[in-house]
Amino acid sequence: MNTEVQNQVEQYAGLFFSPKEIAIILELEEKSIDNKDFKIHYQRGRLKQEALVRRSVFELAINGSSPAQISALQIIENTKLHGISV
């Protein structure tokens, strides 16, 4: 998979398309979604976008948004449940 395709996989993963949908959009063979490279770039794109959303949630929470504060607390609790607390 070349760099351009890797970047496109990350971009579409960041929009939360499924691996199969991304393969269709990029006209890749369906078996390519089992490729290690594909999986890494899929995860990277999804996680980068999730990080942006979380950052936004925390910024809104800090600025007093009650719904964002609830979401932030849920993120914190989920992190604790997975043993990743610091």
N, CA, C and O atoms as CSV, one atom per row, in Angstrom:
chain,resi,resn,atom,element,x,y,z
A,1,MET,N,N,0.855,-1.172,0.000
A,1,MET,CA,C,0.000,0.000,0.000
A,1,MET,C,C,0.902,1.236,0.000
A,1,MET,O,O,1.759,1.380,0.872
A,2,ASN,N,N,0.711,2.119,-0.969
A,2,ASN,CA,C,1.559,3.310,-1.050
A,2,ASN,C,C,1.102,4.385,-0.055
A,2,ASN,O,O,0.037,4.276,0.553
A,3,THR,N,N,1.917,5.407,0.092
A,3,THR,CA,C,1.670,6.460,1.080
A,3,THR,C,C,0.338,7.173,0.847
A,3,THR,O,O,-0.367,7.501,1.801
A,4,GLU,N,N,-0.002,7.408,-0.399
A,4,GLU,CA,C,-1.267,8.088,-0.710
A,4,GLU,C,C,-2.463,7.262,-0.227
A,4,GLU,O,O,-3.395,7.808,0.364
A,5,VAL,N,N,-2.440,5.974,-0.473
A,5,VAL,CA,C,-3.533,5.097,-0.035
A,5,VAL,C,C,-3.561,5.023,1.492
A,5,VAL,O,O,-4.637,5.032,2.091
A,6,GLN,N,N,-2.400,4.950,2.117
A,6,GLN,CA,C,-2.344,4.930,3.576
A,6,GLN,C,C,-3.007,6.177,4.161
A,6,GLN,O,O,-3.783,6.089,5.113
A,7,ASN,N,N,-2.695,7.339,3.583
A,7,ASN,CA,C,-3.297,8.592,4.045
A,7,ASN,C,C,-4.804,8.609,3.833
A,7,ASN,O,O,-5.550,9.093,4.684
A,8,GLN,N,N,-5.250,8.083,2.702
A,8,GLN,CA,C,-6.690,8.040,2.427
A,8,GLN,C,C,-7.399,7.106,3.396
A,8,GLN,O,O,-8.496,7.411,3.862
A,9,VAL,N,N,-6.784,5.975,3.702
A,9,VAL,CA,C,-7.368,5.050,4.682
A,9,VAL,C,C,-7.531,5.775,6.010
A,9,VAL,O,O,-8.582,5.677,6.644
A,10,GLU,N,N,-6.504,6.500,6.437
A,10,GLU,CA,C,-6.570,7.233,7.700
A,10,GLU,C,C,-7.672,8.293,7.668
A,10,GLU,O,O,-8.405,8.462,8.642
A,11,GLN,N,N,-7.786,9.000,6.551
A,11,GLN,CA,C,-8.806,10.048,6.440
A,11,GLN,C,C,-10.215,9.462,6.545
A,11,GLN,O,O,-11.050,9.981,7.286
A,12,TYR,N,N,-10.477,8.394,5.813
A,12,TYR,CA,C,-11.811,7.790,5.855
A,12,TYR,C,C,-12.086,7.100,7.191
A,12,TYR,O,O,-13.220,7.095,7.668
A,13,ALA,N,N,-11.049,6.520,7.790
A,13,ALA,CA,C,-11.219,5.917,9.113
A,13,ALA,C,C,-11.581,7.002,10.125
A,13,ALA,O,O,-12.362,6.762,11.046
A,14,GLY,N,N,-11.012,8.193,9.951
A,14,GLY,CA,C,-11.327,9.319,10.815
A,14,GLY,C,C,-12.749,9.807,10.669
A,14,GLY,O,O,-13.259,10.520,11.533
A,15,LEU,N,N,-13.381,9.431,9.594
A,15,LEU,CA,C,-14.806,9.732,9.393
A,15,LEU,C,C,-15.676,8.554,9.836
A,15,LEU,O,O,-16.894,8.557,9.656
A,16,PHE,N,N,-15.019,7.548,10.418
A,16,PHE,CA,C,-15.654,6.364,10.991
A,16,PHE,C,C,-16.378,5.483,9.976
A,16,PHE,O,O,-17.401,4.869,10.280
A,17,PHE,N,N,-15.822,5.435,8.759
A,17,PHE,CA,C,-16.278,4.433,7.807
A,17,PHE,C,C,-15.705,3.092,8.247
A,17,PHE,O,O,-14.641,3.044,8.865
A,18,SER,N,N,-16.393,2.016,7.936
A,18,SER,CA,C,-15.884,0.686,8.265
A,18,SER,C,C,-14.749,0.339,7.298
A,18,SER,O,O,-14.644,0.935,6.226
A,19,PRO,N,N,-13.903,-0.619,7.672
A,19,PRO,CA,C,-12.840,-1.035,6.743
A,19,PRO,C,C,-13.391,-1.459,5.380
A,19,PRO,O,O,-12.817,-1.127,4.343
A,20,LYS,N,N,-14.494,-2.187,5.387
A,20,LYS,CA,C,-15.080,-2.647,4.122
A,20,LYS,C,C,-15.552,-1.453,3.280
A,20,LYS,O,O,-15.365,-1.442,2.063
A,21,GLU,N,N,-16.155,-0.462,3.916
A,21,GLU,CA,C,-16.609,0.727,3.181
A,21,GLU,C,C,-15.429,1.482,2.583
A,21,GLU,O,O,-15.502,1.976,1.458
A,22,ILE,N,N,-14.344,1.566,3.343
A,22,ILE,CA,C,-13.148,2.254,2.838
A,22,ILE,C,C,-12.586,1.511,1.632
A,22,ILE,O,O,-12.181,2.137,0.652
A,23,ALA,N,N,-12.557,0.201,1.694
A,23,ALA,CA,C,-12.080,-0.592,0.552
A,23,ALA,C,C,-12.926,-0.311,-0.684
A,23,ALA,O,O,-12.399,-0.203,-1.791
A,24,ILE,N,N,-14.219,-0.195,-0.497
A,24,ILE,CA,C,-15.114,0.096,-1.627
A,24,ILE,C,C,-14.833,1.493,-2.175
A,24,ILE,O,O,-14.708,1.675,-3.386
A,25,ILE,N,N,-14.733,2.486,-1.274
A,25,ILE,CA,C,-14.487,3.865,-1.697
A,25,ILE,C,C,-13.175,3.976,-2.467
A,25,ILE,O,O,-13.106,4.649,-3.495
A,26,LEU,N,N,-12.144,3.317,-1.969
A,26,LEU,CA,C,-10.819,3.416,-2.586
A,26,LEU,C,C,-10.584,2.391,-3.690
A,26,LEU,O,O,-9.501,2.316,-4.271
A,27,GLU,N,N,-11.616,1.607,-3.965
A,27,GLU,CA,C,-11.544,0.578,-5.011
A,27,GLU,C,C,-10.411,-0.412,-4.740
A,27,GLU,O,O,-9.646,-0.767,-5.636
A,28,LEU,N,N,-10.323,-0.849,-3.477
A,28,LEU,CA,C,-9.347,-1.860,-3.086
A,28,LEU,C,C,-10.024,-3.220,-3.041
A,28,LEU,O,O,-11.237,-3.311,-2.851
A,29,GLU,N,N,-9.255,-4.252,-3.212
A,29,GLU,CA,C,-9.812,-5.597,-3.053
A,29,GLU,C,C,-10.208,-5.777,-1.594
A,29,GLU,O,O,-9.511,-5.308,-0.695
A,30,GLU,N,N,-11.319,-6.453,-1.359
A,30,GLU,CA,C,-11.817,-6.623,0.000
A,30,GLU,C,C,-10.791,-7.307,0.909
A,30,GLU,O,O,-10.738,-7.034,2.108
A,31,LYS,N,N,-9.987,-8.188,0.337
A,31,LYS,CA,C,-8.991,-8.889,1.153
A,31,LYS,C,C,-7.907,-7.941,1.675
A,31,LYS,O,O,-7.174,-8.288,2.601
A,32,SER,N,N,-7.806,-6.751,1.087
A,32,SER,CA,C,-6.783,-5.797,1.536
A,32,SER,C,C,-7.048,-5.292,2.955
A,32,SER,O,O,-6.135,-4.803,3.622
A,33,ILE,N,N,-8.304,-5.409,3.420
A,33,ILE,CA,C,-8.599,-4.938,4.779
A,33,ILE,C,C,-7.998,-5.863,5.840
A,33,ILE,O,O,-7.943,-5.500,7.015
A,34,ASP,N,N,-7.552,-7.042,5.439
A,34,ASP,CA,C,-6.864,-7.952,6.360
A,34,ASP,C,C,-5.363,-7.699,6.396
A,34,ASP,O,O,-4.644,-8.290,7.201
A,35,ASN,N,N,-4.898,-6.819,5.522
A,35,ASN,CA,C,-3.486,-6.474,5.440
A,35,ASN,C,C,-3.071,-5.699,6.693
A,35,ASN,O,O,-3.789,-4.803,7.137
A,36,LYS,N,N,-1.912,-6.044,7.261
A,36,LYS,CA,C,-1.418,-5.398,8.490
A,36,LYS,C,C,-1.295,-3.888,8.311
A,36,LYS,O,O,-1.670,-3.125,9.201
A,37,ASP,N,N,-0.778,-3.459,7.178
A,37,ASP,CA,C,-0.634,-2.034,6.878
A,37,ASP,C,C,-1.984,-1.321,6.918
A,37,ASP,O,O,-2.113,-0.245,7.503
A,38,PHE,N,N,-2.977,-1.931,6.293
A,38,PHE,CA,C,-4.319,-1.354,6.267
A,38,PHE,C,C,-4.838,-1.194,7.689
A,38,PHE,O,O,-5.355,-0.139,8.055
A,39,LYS,N,N,-4.695,-2.247,8.485
A,39,LYS,CA,C,-5.204,-2.228,9.857
A,39,LYS,C,C,-4.541,-1.139,10.694
A,39,LYS,O,O,-5.210,-0.445,11.460
A,40,ILE,N,N,-3.231,-0.991,10.549
A,40,ILE,CA,C,-2.500,0.028,11.298
A,40,ILE,C,C,-2.995,1.427,10.927
A,40,ILE,O,O,-3.256,2.248,11.807
A,41,HIS,N,N,-3.122,1.697,9.636
A,41,HIS,CA,C,-3.547,3.029,9.196
A,41,HIS,C,C,-5.025,3.275,9.494
A,41,HIS,O,O,-5.431,4.412,9.736
A,42,TYR,N,N,-5.813,2.229,9.477
A,42,TYR,CA,C,-7.216,2.361,9.866
A,42,TYR,C,C,-7.308,2.780,11.340
A,42,TYR,O,O,-8.010,3.730,11.684
A,43,GLN,N,N,-6.593,2.060,12.190
A,43,GLN,CA,C,-6.609,2.375,13.627
A,43,GLN,C,C,-6.064,3.778,13.880
A,43,GLN,O,O,-6.624,4.526,14.681
A,44,ARG,N,N,-4.988,4.131,13.210
A,44,ARG,CA,C,-4.384,5.449,13.391
A,44,ARG,C,C,-5.374,6.557,13.032
A,44,ARG,O,O,-5.517,7.524,13.781
A,45,GLY,N,N,-6.043,6.427,11.917
A,45,GLY,CA,C,-7.005,7.447,11.496
A,45,GLY,C,C,-8.177,7.564,12.455
A,45,GLY,O,O,-8.613,8.667,12.784
A,46,ARG,N,N,-8.685,6.421,12.901
A,46,ARG,CA,C,-9.811,6.427,13.837
A,46,ARG,C,C,-9.405,7.048,15.168
A,46,ARG,O,O,-10.139,7.861,15.729
A,47,LEU,N,N,-8.234,6.665,15.669
A,47,LEU,CA,C,-7.778,7.169,16.963
A,47,LEU,C,C,-7.435,8.660,16.920
A,47,LEU,O,O,-7.700,9.380,17.882
A,48,LYS,N,N,-6.855,9.124,15.825
A,48,LYS,CA,C,-6.556,10.553,15.697
A,48,LYS,C,C,-7.841,11.378,15.756
A,48,LYS,O,O,-7.902,12.410,16.424
A,49,GLN,N,N,-8.855,10.910,15.052
A,49,GLN,CA,C,-10.129,11.642,15.051
A,49,GLN,C,C,-10.785,11.578,16.427
A,49,GLN,O,O,-11.335,12.571,16.904
A,50,GLU,N,N,-10.726,10.430,17.054
A,50,GLU,CA,C,-11.283,10.292,18.400
A,50,GLU,C,C,-10.562,11.231,19.364
A,50,GLU,O,O,-11.193,11.815,20.245
A,51,ALA,N,N,-9.258,11.380,19.208
A,51,ALA,CA,C,-8.487,12.291,20.052
A,51,ALA,C,C,-8.950,13.733,19.866
A,51,ALA,O,O,-9.060,14.482,20.836
A,52,LEU,N,N,-9.221,14.120,18.624
A,52,LEU,CA,C,-9.722,15.474,18.369
A,52,LEU,C,C,-11.071,15.701,19.034
A,52,LEU,O,O,-11.317,16.761,19.608
A,53,VAL,N,N,-11.934,14.712,18.954
A,53,VAL,CA,C,-13.257,14.822,19.572
A,53,VAL,C,C,-13.120,14.919,21.093
A,53,VAL,O,O,-13.773,15.741,21.736
A,54,ARG,N,N,-12.265,14.072,21.652
A,54,ARG,CA,C,-12.060,14.107,23.107
A,54,ARG,C,C,-11.504,15.457,23.541
A,54,ARG,O,O,-11.943,16.019,24.544
A,55,ARG,N,N,-10.543,15.974,22.790
A,55,ARG,CA,C,-9.969,17.280,23.124
A,55,ARG,C,C,-11.070,18.334,23.150
A,55,ARG,O,O,-11.125,19.167,24.054
A,56,SER,N,N,-11.931,18.289,22.162
A,56,SER,CA,C,-13.043,19.234,22.090
A,56,SER,C,C,-13.974,19.075,23.289
A,56,SER,O,O,-14.412,20.063,23.878
A,57,VAL,N,N,-14.271,17.828,23.645
A,57,VAL,CA,C,-15.145,17.565,24.799
A,57,VAL,C,C,-14.531,18.149,26.065
A,57,VAL,O,O,-15.223,18.805,26.843
A,58,PHE,N,N,-13.237,17.917,26.278
A,58,PHE,CA,C,-12.582,18.423,27.480
A,58,PHE,C,C,-12.523,19.947,27.494
A,58,PHE,O,O,-12.689,20.562,28.548
A,59,GLU,N,N,-12.288,20.562,26.338
A,59,GLU,CA,C,-12.271,22.021,26.273
A,59,GLU,C,C,-13.645,22.588,26.623
A,59,GLU,O,O,-13.755,23.551,27.383
A,60,LEU,N,N,-14.691,21.982,26.063
A,60,LEU,CA,C,-16.049,22.426,26.378
A,60,LEU,C,C,-16.369,22.208,27.851
A,60,LEU,O,O,-17.000,23.054,28.486
A,61,ALA,N,N,-15.936,21.078,28.392
A,61,ALA,CA,C,-16.177,20.771,29.809
A,61,ALA,C,C,-15.495,21.799,30.708
A,61,ALA,O,O,-16.087,22.282,31.672
A,62,ILE,N,N,-14.254,22.126,30.386
A,62,ILE,CA,C,-13.508,23.111,31.170
A,62,ILE,C,C,-14.186,24.475,31.110
A,62,ILE,O,O,-14.141,25.241,32.072
A,63,ASN,N,N,-14.810,24.770,29.980
A,63,ASN,CA,C,-15.494,26.052,29.814
A,63,ASN,C,C,-16.918,26.044,30.372
A,63,ASN,O,O,-17.653,27.017,30.203
A,64,GLY,N,N,-17.317,24.944,31.041
A,64,GLY,CA,C,-18.583,24.935,31.767
A,64,GLY,C,C,-19.755,24.228,31.117
A,64,GLY,O,O,-20.863,24.292,31.649
A,65,SER,N,N,-19.566,23.568,30.010
A,65,SER,CA,C,-20.671,22.861,29.362
A,65,SER,C,C,-21.041,21.615,30.172
A,65,SER,O,O,-20.240,20.690,30.305
A,66,SER,N,N,-22.247,21.605,30.702
A,66,SER,CA,C,-22.685,20.456,31.510
A,66,SER,C,C,-22.683,19.149,30.715
A,66,SER,O,O,-22.164,18.148,31.209
A,67,PRO,N,N,-23.249,19.122,29.490
A,67,PRO,CA,C,-23.202,17.870,28.728
A,67,PRO,C,C,-21.763,17.400,28.466
A,67,PRO,O,O,-21.478,16.204,28.515
A,68,ALA,N,N,-20.866,18.347,28.188
A,68,ALA,CA,C,-19.471,17.986,27.942
A,68,ALA,C,C,-18.811,17.487,29.221
A,68,ALA,O,O,-17.969,16.590,29.174
A,69,GLN,N,N,-19.181,18.053,30.352
A,69,GLN,CA,C,-18.629,17.590,31.626
A,69,GLN,C,C,-19.044,16.149,31.893
A,69,GLN,O,O,-18.244,15.345,32.371
A,70,ILE,N,N,-20.277,15.832,31.587
A,70,ILE,CA,C,-20.757,14.454,31.754
A,70,ILE,C,C,-19.976,13.519,30.835
A,70,ILE,O,O,-19.537,12.448,31.255
A,71,SER,N,N,-19.807,13.929,29.582
A,71,SER,CA,C,-19.047,13.114,28.627
A,71,SER,C,C,-17.599,12.954,29.078
A,71,SER,O,O,-17.031,11.867,28.972
A,72,ALA,N,N,-17.005,14.029,29.578
A,72,ALA,CA,C,-15.619,13.968,30.039
A,72,ALA,C,C,-15.478,12.994,31.200
A,72,ALA,O,O,-14.538,12.201,31.247
A,73,LEU,N,N,-16.411,13.060,32.128
A,73,LEU,CA,C,-16.379,12.135,33.267
A,73,LEU,C,C,-16.543,10.692,32.810
A,73,LEU,O,O,-15.912,9.793,33.367
A,74,GLN,N,N,-17.382,10.456,31.803
A,74,GLN,CA,C,-17.547,9.106,31.264
A,74,GLN,C,C,-16.251,8.621,30.622
A,74,GLN,O,O,-15.877,7.458,30.780
A,75,ILE,N,N,-15.569,9.497,29.905
A,75,ILE,CA,C,-14.283,9.130,29.299
A,75,ILE,C,C,-13.285,8.760,30.399
A,75,ILE,O,O,-12.575,7.759,30.302
A,76,ILE,N,N,-13.247,9.582,31.437
A,76,ILE,CA,C,-12.326,9.323,32.548
A,76,ILE,C,C,-12.643,7.987,33.208
A,76,ILE,O,O,-11.736,7.201,33.480
A,77,GLU,N,N,-13.916,7.724,33.468
A,77,GLU,CA,C,-14.317,6.459,34.105
A,77,GLU,C,C,-13.982,5.260,33.225
A,77,GLU,O,O,-13.500,4.240,33.718
A,78,ASN,N,N,-14.237,5.382,31.921
A,78,ASN,CA,C,-13.904,4.282,30.995
A,78,ASN,C,C,-12.409,4.006,31.001
A,78,ASN,O,O,-11.990,2.851,30.938
A,79,THR,N,N,-11.610,5.050,31.076
A,79,THR,CA,C,-10.167,4.893,31.123
A,79,THR,C,C,-9.763,4.154,32.393
A,79,THR,O,O,-8.905,3.272,32.359
A,80,LYS,N,N,-10.381,4.515,33.508
A,80,LYS,CA,C,-10.087,3.837,34.779
A,80,LYS,C,C,-10.471,2.364,34.704
A,80,LYS,O,O,-9.740,1.506,35.200
A,81,LEU,N,N,-11.618,2.062,34.084
A,81,LEU,CA,C,-12.081,0.691,33.980
A,81,LEU,C,C,-11.103,-0.178,33.190
A,81,LEU,O,O,-10.983,-1.377,33.440
A,82,HIS,N,N,-10.418,0.429,32.249
A,82,HIS,CA,C,-9.473,-0.314,31.413
A,82,HIS,C,C,-8.070,-0.311,32.005
A,82,HIS,O,O,-7.118,-0.740,31.353
A,83,GLY,N,N,-7.941,0.173,33.241
A,83,GLY,CA,C,-6.650,0.134,33.912
A,83,GLY,C,C,-5.604,1.049,33.339
A,83,GLY,O,O,-4.410,0.758,33.413
A,84,ILE,N,N,-6.043,2.170,32.759
A,84,ILE,CA,C,-5.102,3.080,32.125
A,84,ILE,C,C,-4.991,4.383,32.923
A,84,ILE,O,O,-4.430,5.363,32.433
A,85,SER,N,N,-5.514,4.396,34.128
A,85,SER,CA,C,-5.480,5.645,34.890
A,85,SER,C,C,-4.054,5.989,35.278
A,85,SER,O,O,-3.209,5.115,35.468
A,86,VAL,N,N,-3.812,7.279,35.391
A,86,VAL,CA,C,-2.469,7.754,35.744
A,86,VAL,C,C,-2.458,8.341,37.131
A,86,VAL,O,O,-1.415,8.793,37.602
